[in-house]
């Protein structure tokens, strides 16, 4: 378990023993316990391999006897009739799969990629079984024809749905999988590989978005290139402010952070005067950086709602349903599965908004209150702040753009409107948008500068003036 032997040295095990030796040893122990395998049991196992949609020992034997893809049955050594019948049956099965072709009496041509294709088919079969198991555990029933695998290929892909299962596809490599009941009415399986240190594994019943964006330079890279092009290939926060006097401090700082992460990959360099050397090929370097970053994390996971779909129609706060209702481009729910549930939830939510005086029906169309999302969010935050004030005896402090907040980060609150950080001071507290970086500072002093794009946090600095 620790990778050490009884002398405390690194435990080294031969690769062949891990691949085959452990299984052979286990088979030997079982044989001693239960007795040798009977002829009937051996025949039954062989017959199951004839039609299996995976790579079997029959396939391994066929490839061994046909090293160049050409197989002649008459030239092969004679074996018992059961094995001979199984081998011919397997060839017929491979022929139906398009992986083998009979070129003449007793002569066959085997697909050169037979093993790779059969292993992929076997993996797909395992995935289907996993999806069946997760759906059954969630109490859901979906048509078998609606199963699909989320493709994190080079083109951009996107999926919205509810998490019905998650786990490890490969524990040794920490590759995770998630089963999503999609809003399109289908059930999807996606491998999300390992998670970043700040990421959380998907939680069942939450509504998430899976995306596989195409690797390309970001807008932030294009802005850096423009600033550098106007300043002889150099970039700095001061040069950025001269280039764009309207840029906020948080906006400029995000560009500096971008360059710092690229510097760690040796893709840009920082000069002795603190400026950055940005070449004419900066966008090409940014593209290479994105490709490098995308490799271990080809699929991005974003939580759209931490609450269950069935809890959203009557919920206080700006929910995912509200964002869908006021969005210029809405998701297109399918007619079955979660898609039908989302349509029903939206109808109930619209009626609830009408009862709250936040929406009305006019000329056959729904009209929503101005700043609907902000109004709902303010209502929920006010209720949460009142509960905290009652329990702690502290006053609630409103934080606005341009303010600087210094206090102790206590914990994270998950509300319908999103996640918020509880920051306490001596006489009051504030609820502000939460960011993962705060979790490493739980119970510590933090300082946040509120800007138009969010809050820039500093951790572990000296205490400033506060009430």
C-alpha positions as CSV (number, residue, x, y, z in Angstrom):
1,X,0.0,0.0,0.0
2,X,2.9,2.4,0.8
3,X,5.1,1.2,-2.0
4,X,7.8,0.1,0.5
5,X,9.2,-3.3,1.3
6,X,9.9,-4.7,4.8
7,X,13.3,-2.9,4.8
8,X,11.7,0.5,4.0
9,X,13.1,0.5,0.4
10,X,11.0,1.2,-2.7
11,X,9.0,-1.8,-3.7
12,X,9.7,-2.7,-7.3
13,X,7.4,-5.3,-9.0
14,X,8.1,-6.6,-12.5
15,X,5.6,-5.3,-15.1
16,X,4.9,-8.9,-16.4
17,X,4.0,-10.0,-12.9
18,X,1.5,-7.1,-12.5
19,X,0.0,-7.8,-16.0
20,X,-0.2,-11.6,-15.8
21,X,1.4,-13.0,-12.7
22,X,-1.1,-11.8,-10.2
23,X,-4.0,-13.2,-12.2
24,X,-2.2,-16.6,-12.6
25,X,-1.4,-16.7,-8.9
26,X,-5.1,-16.0,-8.1
27,X,-6.2,-18.7,-10.5
28,X,-3.9,-21.2,-8.9
29,X,-5.3,-20.4,-5.4
30,X,-8.9,-20.7,-6.6
31,X,-8.0,-24.0,-8.3
32,X,-6.6,-25.3,-5.0
33,X,-9.7,-24.2,-3.2
34,X,-12.5,-25.3,-5.6
35,X,-10.7,-27.9,-7.7
36,X,-9.8,-27.8,-11.4
37,X,-12.1,-26.3,-13.9
38,X,-14.4,-28.9,-15.5
39,X,-14.6,-29.5,-19.2
40,X,-18.2,-28.2,-19.3
41,X,-17.2,-24.9,-17.6
42,X,-14.2,-24.4,-20.0
43,X,-16.5,-25.0,-23.0
44,X,-19.1,-22.6,-21.7
45,X,-16.5,-19.8,-21.3
46,X,-15.1,-20.5,-24.8
47,X,-18.6,-20.2,-26.3
48,X,-19.2,-16.9,-24.6
49,X,-16.1,-15.5,-26.2
50,X,-17.4,-16.4,-29.7
51,X,-19.9,-13.6,-29.8
52,X,-18.2,-11.2,-27.3
53,X,-17.9,-7.6,-28.4
54,X,-14.4,-7.2,-26.8
55,X,-10.9,-8.6,-27.3
56,X,-10.8,-12.2,-26.3
57,X,-8.2,-15.0,-26.1
58,X,-9.7,-16.4,-29.3
59,X,-8.7,-13.1,-31.0
60,X,-5.3,-13.3,-29.5
61,X,-4.8,-16.8,-30.9
62,X,-6.0,-15.7,-34.3
63,X,-3.6,-12.8,-34.4
64,X,-0.8,-15.1,-33.3
65,X,-1.5,-17.5,-36.2
66,X,-1.9,-14.6,-38.7
67,X,1.1,-12.3,-38.1
68,X,0.6,-10.4,-41.4
69,X,-3.2,-10.5,-41.3
70,X,-3.6,-13.6,-43.6
71,X,-5.0,-16.7,-41.9
72,X,-5.2,-20.1,-43.5
73,X,-7.1,-22.6,-41.4
74,X,-5.7,-25.7,-43.2
75,X,-2.1,-24.8,-42.5
76,X,-2.8,-24.4,-38.7
77,X,-2.0,-27.2,-36.3
78,X,-5.0,-29.4,-35.5
79,X,-6.7,-29.0,-32.1
80,X,-9.7,-30.4,-30.4
81,X,-13.0,-30.0,-32.1
82,X,-14.4,-27.6,-29.5
83,X,-11.6,-25.1,-30.0
84,X,-11.8,-25.5,-33.8
85,X,-15.5,-24.8,-33.8
86,X,-15.1,-21.8,-31.5
87,X,-12.4,-20.4,-33.7
88,X,-14.5,-20.7,-36.8
89,X,-17.5,-19.2,-35.0
90,X,-15.3,-16.3,-33.9
91,X,-14.2,-15.6,-37.4
92,X,-17.9,-15.5,-38.5
93,X,-18.6,-13.0,-35.7
94,X,-15.7,-10.8,-36.7
95,X,-16.9,-11.0,-40.3
96,X,-20.3,-9.6,-39.2
97,X,-18.5,-6.8,-37.4
98,X,-16.5,-6.0,-40.5
99,X,-13.2,-7.0,-38.9
100,X,-12.5,-10.1,-40.9
101,X,-13.1,-11.3,-44.5
102,X,-13.2,-14.8,-46.0
103,X,-11.1,-14.5,-49.2
104,X,-11.4,-18.2,-50.1
105,X,-12.2,-21.6,-48.7
106,X,-10.4,-21.7,-45.3
107,X,-8.6,-18.4,-46.0
108,X,-9.3,-15.2,-44.1
109,X,-8.0,-11.7,-44.0
110,X,-7.9,-10.1,-40.5
111,X,-8.3,-6.4,-39.9
112,X,-4.8,-4.9,-39.0
113,X,-6.4,-2.9,-36.2
114,X,-8.4,-5.8,-34.8
115,X,-7.1,-5.6,-31.3
116,X,-7.5,-1.8,-30.9
117,X,-11.0,-1.8,-32.4
118,X,-12.2,-4.7,-30.2
119,X,-10.7,-3.1,-27.1
120,X,-12.6,0.2,-27.9
121,X,-15.8,-1.9,-28.3
122,X,-15.2,-3.5,-24.9
123,X,-14.7,-0.2,-23.3
124,X,-17.9,1.1,-24.8
125,X,-19.7,-2.0,-23.4
126,X,-18.3,-1.3,-20.0
127,X,-19.4,2.4,-20.3
128,X,-23.0,1.3,-21.2
129,X,-23.0,-1.0,-18.1
130,X,-21.8,1.9,-15.9
131,X,-24.6,4.2,-17.3
132,X,-27.2,1.5,-16.6
133,X,-25.9,1.1,-13.1
134,X,-25.9,4.8,-12.3
135,X,-29.3,5.4,-13.8
136,X,-30.7,2.5,-11.8
137,X,-29.2,3.9,-8.6
138,X,-30.8,7.3,-9.3
139,X,-34.2,5.7,-9.9
140,X,-34.3,6.8,-13.6
141,X,-35.2,4.9,-16.7
142,X,-34.0,5.9,-20.1
143,X,-34.2,4.4,-23.5
144,X,-31.1,2.4,-24.4
145,X,-30.9,4.1,-27.8
146,X,-30.4,7.4,-26.0
147,X,-26.9,6.6,-24.6
148,X,-24.0,8.5,-25.9
149,X,-20.4,9.3,-25.1
150,X,-19.3,13.0,-24.8
151,X,-16.6,13.5,-27.3
152,X,-13.8,15.9,-26.1
153,X,-12.3,16.1,-29.6
154,X,-10.6,19.0,-31.3
155,X,-13.9,20.7,-32.1
156,X,-15.9,22.6,-29.6
157,X,-18.5,20.6,-27.7
158,X,-21.0,21.5,-25.0
159,X,-23.5,19.7,-22.9
160,X,-26.0,20.8,-20.1
161,X,-27.6,18.3,-17.8
162,X,-28.0,16.8,-14.4
163,X,-25.4,14.6,-12.7
164,X,-26.7,11.1,-12.0
165,X,-23.4,9.4,-11.3
166,X,-19.7,10.0,-11.0
167,X,-16.6,8.1,-10.0
168,X,-13.2,6.9,-11.2
169,X,-12.7,5.5,-14.6
170,X,-9.0,4.8,-13.7
171,X,-8.0,5.2,-10.1
172,X,-4.3,4.8,-10.9
173,X,-4.3,7.8,-13.3
174,X,-7.0,9.6,-11.3
175,X,-9.2,9.8,-14.4
176,X,-12.8,10.5,-13.4
177,X,-16.1,10.0,-15.2
178,X,-19.5,11.6,-14.9
179,X,-22.9,10.3,-16.1
180,X,-25.1,13.2,-17.1
181,X,-28.9,13.1,-17.7
182,X,-28.8,15.6,-20.6
183,X,-31.3,18.4,-21.2
184,X,-31.4,17.1,-24.8
185,X,-33.2,13.9,-23.5
186,X,-30.2,11.6,-23.8
187,X,-27.8,10.1,-21.3
188,X,-24.2,11.0,-21.6
189,X,-20.9,9.5,-20.3
190,X,-17.9,11.8,-20.1
191,X,-14.4,11.4,-18.8
192,X,-13.1,14.5,-17.2
193,X,-9.7,13.2,-16.4
194,X,-8.0,14.5,-13.2
195,X,-9.3,17.7,-11.4
196,X,-7.3,20.8,-10.6
197,X,-6.4,21.3,-7.0
198,X,-9.2,23.8,-6.6
199,X,-11.8,21.8,-8.5
200,X,-14.5,19.8,-6.8
201,X,-15.8,16.5,-8.1
202,X,-19.3,16.7,-9.6
203,X,-22.1,16.2,-7.1
204,X,-25.2,14.1,-7.9
205,X,-28.4,16.0,-8.8
206,X,-26.6,19.3,-9.5
207,X,-27.1,20.9,-12.9
208,X,-23.7,21.2,-14.7
209,X,-22.3,22.3,-18.1
210,X,-19.6,20.2,-19.8
211,X,-17.6,22.0,-22.4
212,X,-14.7,21.0,-24.6
213,X,-13.7,24.4,-26.1
214,X,-11.4,24.4,-29.1
215,X,-7.9,25.4,-28.2
216,X,-7.3,29.0,-29.3
217,X,-5.8,32.2,-28.0
218,X,-8.1,34.1,-25.6
219,X,-9.2,37.7,-25.9
220,X,-6.8,38.5,-23.0
221,X,-3.9,37.3,-25.2
222,X,-5.0,39.5,-28.1
223,X,-5.1,42.5,-25.7
224,X,-1.6,41.8,-24.5
225,X,-0.4,41.5,-28.1
226,X,-2.0,44.9,-29.0
227,X,-0.4,46.7,-26.0
228,X,3.0,45.1,-26.8
229,X,2.7,46.0,-30.5
230,X,2.2,49.7,-29.5
231,X,5.2,49.6,-27.2
232,X,8.0,48.0,-29.1
233,X,7.1,44.4,-28.0
234,X,6.9,45.2,-24.3
235,X,4.0,44.9,-21.8
236,X,3.5,46.1,-18.3
237,X,0.6,47.1,-16.1
238,X,1.6,50.8,-16.5
239,X,1.8,50.5,-20.3
240,X,-1.6,48.8,-20.3
241,X,-3.2,51.7,-18.4
242,X,-1.6,54.2,-20.9
243,X,-3.0,52.1,-23.8
244,X,-6.5,51.9,-22.2
245,X,-7.1,54.5,-19.4
246,X,-10.6,53.0,-18.8
247,X,-9.2,49.6,-17.7
248,X,-9.8,48.7,-14.1
249,X,-7.0,47.5,-11.8
250,X,-8.5,44.0,-11.6
251,X,-8.7,43.8,-15.4
252,X,-5.1,44.8,-15.8
253,X,-4.0,42.4,-13.1
254,X,-5.7,39.5,-14.9
255,X,-3.4,40.1,-17.9
256,X,-0.3,40.1,-15.7
257,X,-1.4,36.8,-14.1
258,X,-1.9,35.4,-17.6
259,X,1.7,36.3,-18.5
260,X,3.0,34.9,-15.2
261,X,1.4,31.5,-15.9
262,X,2.8,31.4,-19.4
263,X,6.3,32.4,-18.0
264,X,6.2,29.2,-15.9
265,X,6.0,27.3,-19.2
266,X,8.9,29.3,-20.6
267,X,6.7,30.9,-23.3
268,X,7.3,34.5,-22.3
269,X,10.1,36.3,-20.4
270,X,10.2,39.0,-17.9
271,X,12.8,41.7,-18.2
272,X,14.9,43.2,-15.3
273,X,12.8,46.4,-15.3
274,X,9.6,44.4,-14.6
275,X,8.2,44.7,-18.1
276,X,7.4,41.6,-20.2
277,X,9.0,40.8,-23.6
278,X,6.1,39.9,-25.9
279,X,7.2,38.9,-29.4
280,X,5.3,39.2,-32.6
281,X,4.5,35.5,-32.3
282,X,2.7,35.9,-29.0
283,X,-0.6,34.6,-30.3
284,X,1.1,31.5,-31.6
285,X,2.7,31.0,-28.2
286,X,-0.7,31.5,-26.5
287,X,-2.2,28.8,-28.8
288,X,0.6,26.4,-27.8
289,X,0.0,27.2,-24.2
290,X,-3.8,26.5,-24.5
291,X,-3.0,23.2,-26.2
292,X,-0.6,22.2,-23.4
293,X,-3.2,23.2,-20.8
294,X,-6.0,21.4,-22.5
295,X,-4.2,18.1,-22.7
296,X,-4.7,17.0,-19.0
297,X,-8.1,18.7,-18.8
298,X,-9.9,18.3,-22.1
299,X,-13.4,18.7,-20.5
300,X,-14.3,21.6,-18.3
301,X,-17.0,21.3,-15.7
302,X,-19.1,24.3,-14.6
303,X,-21.9,24.1,-12.0
304,X,-25.0,25.9,-13.2
305,X,-27.1,25.0,-10.1
306,X,-26.1,23.4,-6.8
307,X,-29.7,22.7,-6.0
308,X,-31.8,19.9,-7.5
309,X,-34.0,20.8,-10.5
310,X,-37.2,19.9,-8.6
311,X,-36.3,22.5,-5.9
312,X,-35.9,25.4,-8.3
313,X,-39.4,26.4,-9.3
314,X,-40.4,27.7,-5.8
315,X,-36.9,28.8,-4.7
316,X,-36.0,32.2,-3.5
317,X,-33.0,33.6,-5.3
318,X,-31.8,33.9,-8.9
319,X,-31.9,30.3,-10.0
320,X,-30.7,28.6,-13.2
321,X,-34.3,28.6,-14.4
322,X,-34.4,32.4,-14.1
323,X,-31.2,32.8,-16.1
324,X,-32.7,30.6,-18.8
325,X,-36.0,32.6,-18.9
326,X,-34.2,35.9,-19.4
327,X,-31.4,34.7,-21.6
328,X,-31.3,35.9,-25.2
329,X,-30.4,32.3,-26.3
330,X,-31.9,29.6,-24.2
331,X,-31.1,25.9,-24.0
332,X,-33.3,23.7,-26.3
333,X,-34.8,21.0,-24.0
334,X,-35.6,17.7,-25.6
335,X,-39.0,16.2,-25.5
336,X,-38.1,13.3,-23.1
337,X,-36.0,12.7,-20.0
338,X,-34.6,15.8,-18.3
339,X,-35.7,18.0,-21.2
340,X,-39.3,17.4,-20.4
341,X,-38.7,18.0,-16.7
342,X,-37.0,21.3,-17.5
343,X,-39.9,22.5,-19.6
344,X,-42.3,21.6,-16.7
345,X,-40.1,23.4,-14.2
346,X,-39.9,26.5,-16.3
347,X,-43.7,26.7,-16.6
348,X,-44.0,26.4,-12.8
349,X,-41.3,29.0,-12.3
350,X,-43.0,31.5,-14.7
351,X,-46.2,31.2,-12.7
352,X,-44.3,31.7,-9.4
353,X,-42.7,34.9,-10.8
354,X,-46.1,36.2,-11.8
355,X,-47.4,35.6,-8.3
356,X,-44.4,37.5,-6.9
357,X,-45.1,40.4,-9.1
358,X,-41.9,39.9,-11.0
359,X,-43.4,38.9,-14.3
360,X,-46.6,39.4,-16.3
361,X,-48.1,38.0,-19.5
362,X,-48.8,40.6,-22.2
363,X,-50.0,40.0,-25.7
364,X,-49.1,36.3,-25.4
365,X,-45.6,37.0,-24.3
366,X,-43.9,37.0,-20.9
367,X,-42.6,40.3,-19.6
368,X,-40.1,40.1,-16.8
369,X,-39.2,42.8,-14.2
370,X,-36.2,44.9,-15.0
371,X,-33.1,43.6,-13.1
372,X,-35.0,40.4,-12.3
373,X,-31.9,38.4,-11.4
374,X,-30.4,41.2,-9.2
375,X,-33.8,41.5,-7.4
376,X,-34.0,37.8,-6.7
377,X,-30.4,37.6,-5.6
378,X,-30.9,40.6,-3.3
379,X,-33.9,38.9,-1.7
380,X,-32.0,35.7,-1.0
381,X,-29.0,37.5,0.3
382,X,-31.1,39.6,2.6
383,X,-32.8,36.5,4.1
384,X,-29.4,34.7,4.5
385,X,-27.9,37.8,6.1
386,X,-30.8,38.1,8.6
387,X,-30.4,34.5,9.7
388,X,-26.6,35.0,10.2
389,X,-27.2,38.2,12.1
390,X,-29.7,36.5,14.4
391,X,-27.2,33.7,15.2
392,X,-24.1,35.8,15.6
393,X,-25.3,39.1,16.8
394,X,-23.2,40.9,14.1
395,X,-24.6,43.5,11.7
396,X,-24.7,42.9,7.9
397,X,-22.4,45.1,5.9
398,X,-23.3,45.9,2.3
399,X,-20.2,45.9,0.0
400,X,-20.3,47.9,-3.2
401,X,-18.0,48.4,-6.2
402,X,-14.9,50.4,-5.2
403,X,-15.0,49.2,-1.6
404,X,-12.1,47.4,0.1
405,X,-13.1,44.6,2.6
406,X,-10.8,43.3,5.2
407,X,-11.9,40.5,7.6
408,X,-11.6,36.8,8.5
409,X,-13.0,34.3,5.9
410,X,-15.2,31.9,7.9
411,X,-16.9,29.7,5.4
412,X,-18.7,29.3,2.1
413,X,-22.5,29.5,1.7
414,X,-24.3,27.7,-1.2
415,X,-27.4,29.6,-2.1
416,X,-29.8,29.4,-5.1
417,X,-28.1,32.4,-6.5
418,X,-24.6,30.9,-6.3
419,X,-21.8,30.6,-3.8
420,X,-20.9,33.3,-1.3
421,X,-18.1,33.9,1.1
422,X,-18.8,34.8,4.7
423,X,-16.2,37.4,5.8
424,X,-16.4,38.5,9.5
425,X,-15.1,41.7,11.1
426,X,-15.2,42.8,14.7
427,X,-18.7,44.2,14.6
428,X,-20.2,43.1,11.3
429,X,-19.9,40.6,8.4
430,X,-20.3,40.7,4.6
431,X,-21.5,38.2,2.1
432,X,-19.5,38.4,-1.2
433,X,-19.1,36.2,-4.2
434,X,-16.9,33.2,-3.3
435,X,-13.8,32.1,-5.2
436,X,-11.9,28.7,-4.8
437,X,-8.8,30.6,-3.7
438,X,-10.4,31.5,-0.4
439,X,-10.6,27.9,0.8
440,X,-6.9,27.8,1.6
441,X,-7.4,30.9,3.8
442,X,-10.4,29.6,5.9
443,X,-10.1,31.2,9.3
444,X,-7.4,33.7,8.1
445,X,-7.4,37.4,7.4
446,X,-8.2,38.3,3.8
447,X,-8.5,41.6,1.9
448,X,-10.7,42.0,-1.1
449,X,-10.9,44.9,-3.6
450,X,-14.3,45.1,-5.2
451,X,-14.2,46.0,-8.9
452,X,-16.6,45.9,-11.8
453,X,-15.5,42.4,-12.8
454,X,-15.4,40.9,-9.3
455,X,-13.2,40.9,-6.2
456,X,-9.5,40.7,-6.2
457,X,-8.3,38.9,-3.0
458,X,-5.1,39.2,-1.0
459,X,-4.4,36.6,1.6
460,X,-2.2,36.9,4.7
461,X,-1.4,40.6,4.6
462,X,-1.4,42.9,7.5
463,X,-4.7,44.2,8.9
464,X,-6.0,47.4,7.5
465,X,-8.5,49.9,8.9
466,X,-11.8,48.3,9.7
467,X,-14.8,48.6,12.0
